[in-house]
Amino acid sequence: GLVNAAAWLDGLYGSEYQELRKKHYIDLPFSLDGTGLIQPDKVNAVSAIVAAKNILQSRQMDDFEKGFNLRILLHVAGDIHQPLHCAS
């Protein structure tokens, strides 16, 4: 059920899932000495959460799309709380 759905995204390894890998994390830059920083990729954990929420709320999306994005939301909401998934 829920536990399997939440862990599912880590099991997708094929090249067809390359774009999904970026959704696991966000590299938020920080600097203690004012060094210039690289901004995070546009596809990241935060954009994945927003996109999944929008799809789940959409009346136009089918059950497959909603189920797929619910699994992404469950996984990424857990990943983003891990310190090494949200900073560079």
For each residue, the residues with C-beta under 8 A, 3 or more apart:
1: 4 5
2: 5 6 74
3: 6 7
4: 1 7 8
5: 1 2 8 70 71 74 75
6: 2 3 71 74 75 78
7: 3 4 10 11 75
8: 4 5 11 12 71 75
9: 12 20 23 24 71 72 75 76
10: 7 24 75
11: 7 8
12: 8 9 17 20
13: 17
14: 17
15: 18
16:
17: 12 13 14 20 21
18: 15 21
19: 22 23 43
20: 9 12 17 23 24 72
21: 17 18 24
22: 19 25 41 43 44
23: 9 19 20 43 44 45 47 48 72 76
24: 9 10 20 21 45 75 76 79 85
25: 22 44 45 79 80 85 86
26: 40 44 45 46 80 85 86
27: 38 40 41 44 86 87 88
28: 40 86 87 88
29: 37 38 39 40 87 88
30: 37 87
31: 34 35 36 37
32:
33:
34: 31
35: 31
36: 31
37: 29 30 31
38: 27 29 88
39: 29
40: 26 27 28 29 44
41: 22 27 44
42: 47
43: 19 22 23 47 48
44: 22 23 25 26 27 40 41 47 48
45: 23 24 25 26 48 49 76 79 80 85 86
46: 26 49 50 80
47: 23 42 43 44 50 51
48: 23 43 44 45 51 52 72 73 76
49: 45 46 52 53 73 76 77 80
50: 46 47 53 54
51: 47 48 54 55 69
52: 48 49 55 56 69 70 72 73 76
53: 49 50 56 57 73
54: 50 51 57 58
55: 51 52 58 61 65 66 69
56: 52 53 61 66 69 70 73
57: 53 54
58: 54 55 61
59:
60:
61: 55 56 58 65 66 69
62: 65 66
63: 66 67
64: 67 68
65: 55 61 62 68 69
66: 55 56 61 62 63 69 70
67: 63 64 70 71
68: 64 65 71 72
69: 51 52 55 56 61 65 66 72 73
70: 5 52 56 66 67 73 74
71: 5 6 8 9 67 68 74 75
72: 9 20 23 48 52 68 69 75 76
73: 48 49 52 53 56 69 70 76 77
74: 2 5 6 70 71 77 78
75: 5 6 7 8 9 10 24 71 72 78 79
76: 9 23 24 45 48 49 52 72 73 79 80
77: 49 73 74 80 81
78: 6 74 75 81 82
79: 24 25 45 75 76 82 85
80: 25 26 45 46 49 76 77 85 86
81: 77 78 85 86
82: 78 79 85 86
83: 86 87
84: 87
85: 24 25 26 45 79 80 81 82
86: 25 26 27 28 45 80 81 82 83
87: 27 28 29 30 83 84
88: 27 28 29 38
